[in-house]
Amino acid sequence: MIIIIPTADDSNSTLRTEIEFFVERRGQVLEDTATRNINLSSGKDPIHSGLCQFWNDKISCLKESYNREIEVNVSGYAIFITKDKNYKINGRPQTLSNICHIMGRLTYASINDKDRKSIRDKFDFYCTTPNDVLYALENKTPYHWYEDGKKIDVRLNTKKISPTEIALEISDGVWGDISIKDLNKYLGFYLHNRKQSKWKFMSPTKLYFELIGKAPTESELELMVAFLSQNRTSVIVEERAKELLKSMSKQYSNRMHMETIDDLICIRVKGQDHEWLLVERANVSFGDRQKVNTYVLGVEKVNDYCSQDTDNTVIVKEMLQTSWRGPICIDNMTSGSSLGDQFASRIFAVMNDSMTVSRVSTLSHYIRNSFSVGQIALDEGLDSKFVSNKLYSTTTTTTTIVTTTVVEEEFK
């Protein structure tokens, strides 16, 4: 069975892995040899959620009495899933939800890990560690507190230090230990907003005391708050997204050029039909759906007729006056998208502008007489300036046309 997994970005790329899947039905062993596409799900981890839903659909066939056992072979490691009164995976009792989480993580791991022993070790680890703790180990541990009425979301570096303990970095070089059982309860509130735990609504002072075993001094608390502020969720998301832009700039160097002007990111993109400019908006909120302004390069023709030259021909100078038209209103469907993600989605949209223009109604008004692709070289850079926080950029191209028409009467 071939499994195709889309990446959780706007690149339209996919990941691929191959897993053997057998089900025993009425004494016969049937193999699934089809290609299966994973659908991304909403939630904090779209890929993992999509894989869990896929395995839930596959394993649920055991609810039928004629399906007795499922065998899955992941990178050479055999996994058997059965159901009597309860579900079991390799003889270990587990809920259907936990089995789906285990199989989802093993499926994703198998994309790059083809070693049987490594997959076996991961299987044992996944079976003995709560799913929320696995999420924290993979994505850092969420934490928040309130300061002057404002909620501050951060992520804590997380490491497993023993079969029963986890370490969390709460300040620069300061790690506190917490049992896996307590971390699972902690995540019940900070991941799922369950308020039955003693870990709910912890201030930085109280968190320091619970993990280190003593109250912080004033200087230790100041250092802790400053350190945690550097790991705010919004900062981490933006930094990762900007790394994506740098990677795209290298990958598509012949079609996009990125510069920073007045501390704002500007990206020039060569589409299939038109030239585009994407500009970061100043002073927008984190959840704004329009953090990026979009412009298309337009052109107006101005003809300047000159006098007759020595051989009775007329020279016509054709002036092409160009300017960036916009900003064009393009909304993200959901709020909370990072600046980098909004740039990336618009870059791919305008690169494929021949299709995008037909689907986004706000574009068609601006592309009349727009500058055709290839008439401006990307390596020229951005000849731009900002006036009252608005972008103005013009380029003038001059061509000379010599006509062979003799106009004797006109020049006598």
Stockholm file with secondary structure:
# STOCKHOLM 1.0

chainA/1-412         MIIIIPTADDSNSTLRTEIEFFVERRGQVLEDTATRNINLSSGKDPIHSGLCQFWNDKISCLKESYNREIEVNVSGYAIFITKDKNYKINGRPQTLSNICHIMGRLTYASINDKDRKSIRDKFDFYCTTPNDVLYALENKTPYHWYEDGKKIDVRLNTKKISPTEIALEISDGVWGDISIKDLNKYLGFYLHNRKQSKWKFMSPTKLYFELIGKAPTESELELMVAFLSQNRTSVIVEERAKELLKSMSKQYSNRMHMETIDDLICIRVKGQDHEWLLVERANVSFGDRQKVNTYVLGVEKVNDYCSQDTDNTVIVKEMLQTSWRGPICIDNMTSGSSLGDQFASRIFAVMNDSMTVSRVSTLSHYIRNSFSVGQIALDEGLDSKFVSNKLYSTTTTTTTIVTTTVVEEEFK
#=GR chainA/1-412 SS CEEEEECSSSSCCEEEEECEEEEEETTEEEECCSEEECCCCSSSCHHHHHHHHHHHHHHGGGGSTTEEEEEEEETTEEEEEEESSSEEETTEECCHHHHHHHHHHHHHHTTTCCCHHHHHHHHHHHHHSCHHHHHHHHHCEEEEEEETTEEEEEEECEEEEETTEEEEEEETTEEEEEEHHHHHHHHHHHTTCCTTSTTTTCCHHHHHHHHHSSCCCHHHHHHHHHHHHHTBHHHHHHHHHHHHHHHHHHHTTTTEEEEEETTEEEEEEECSSBEEEEEECSSCCTTCSCCEEEEEEEEEEEEEEEEECTTSCEEEEEEEEEEEEEEECCCCSSTTCCHHHHHHHHHHHHHTHHHHHHHCHHHHTTCTTBCBTTSSCGGGCCCCEEETTEEECEEEEEEEEEECCCCHHHHC
#=GC SS_cons         CEEEEECSSSSCCEEEEECEEEEEETTEEEECCSEEECCCCSSSCHHHHHHHHHHHHHHGGGGSTTEEEEEEEETTEEEEEEESSSEEETTEECCHHHHHHHHHHHHHHTTTCCCHHHHHHHHHHHHHSCHHHHHHHHHCEEEEEEETTEEEEEEECEEEEETTEEEEEEETTEEEEEEHHHHHHHHHHHTTCCTTSTTTTCCHHHHHHHHHSSCCCHHHHHHHHHHHHHTBHHHHHHHHHHHHHHHHHHHTTTTEEEEEETTEEEEEEECSSBEEEEEECSSCCTTCSCCEEEEEEEEEEEEEEEEECTTSCEEEEEEEEEEEEEEECCCCSSTTCCHHHHHHHHHHHHHTHHHHHHHCHHHHTTCTTBCBTTSSCGGGCCCCEEETTEEECEEEEEEEEEECCCCHHHHC
//
